[in-house]
């Protein structure tokens, strides 16, 4: 849920030091990537919760299980392709964050 909230509220912005021009293309990449990863983890959590409610541990699925479940749905390949693009965007977000994230060392050195 934290990734979904961060994507919707743009919670990453307060940590980024980038020009407005750079943020114009960072924002869509970051939001799409965070949203995709949040949905994927939400799916994992839903399967774990379902397994707990049915008392059947074989119903719990990880990332691979969620992706297989998506693929089996109607238009599953299209949804899986969208999820894959989102996870690629999340990888790009990680690289972007490595370059433009502001890390406050002042408090740590005191």
N, C-alpha and C positions, 0 to 999 in steps of 0.2 A: 504494500500500500504506500510505503514511503516514496518509492520511485514514481508512482502515479501522481501523488500529491506534489512532488517536486516538479514533475512535468507540467502539471496544470498551473501551479502557482509560480513557476519559473524561479524556484528557490535556489538554484545554482548561481543566479546572477550576482548575488551579493558577494560571492567569493571570486568572481572573475574580474580581471583587469584587462579590458579590451576596449578598443575604440567602438563607437556606435556603428561604424561601417562594418567592423568585424562581427559585432553582435547581431547584425542583420542576417548573417548566414549561420552564425553559431546557434542562435535561438531555435530555428526549425530542426536542425540536426539534433541538438540536445533534447528538445521536447519529444521528437519522434523516437529517439533511442531510449530515453527514460520511460516513455509510455509503453513501448514494446516490451522492454525488460520487465516492467511492472505487471503487464498483462500475463507474461509467461510465468512469473512467480505467483501471481494470483491463481493461475490454473493449477500449479503444483499444490498450493495451499488448499484449493478447493478439493482436489483429489485426496489429500491427506485427511481433510475434515470429513469427506464422504466415507473414507475407510474407517475412520474412528466411529462415525455414527452407525455404520452397518456392522461394526465389529469384525470386519474382514480386511486384514492387512494386505491381502493381495490386490485390493482396489487402489492402494496408494501408488502414485506414479511420480516419477521425477520429470526432469526436463524432456528427456527422450520420449517418455510416455505421453506427456502433454502434446508434443509435436506429432506423434503418431495418431493421437486422438483427433487433433485438428485435421490432419491429412485425410482421415476417414469420413469427415463431414462432407456435405454437399458444398461444392466450391472450396474444398479443403486445400487443394493445391494452390489456389489463388491466395487464400488466407495464410497458408504456410510461407508463400513467397513474400507476402507483406510482412510477416513476422521476421523472416530472414533479413529483409531490408532494414527493418527496425533494429535488429540486433547488430547489423553492420553499422548502422547509425550510432548505436550505443558504443561500439568500439571506437568510432570516430570521436564521439563525445569524450571518451577516456583519454584519447590522444590530445584533444583540444584542452581538456582540463589540465593535463600535464604541462602545457605551455602557458596557459593564461590564468591559472588559479593563483590567487594571492594567498600566501601562507604567512600568518602572523607569528613571527619569531620573537618579537619584542617582549611579550609576556613570558615566554619560555626562558629568556636570557636573564630575567630579573631575579 
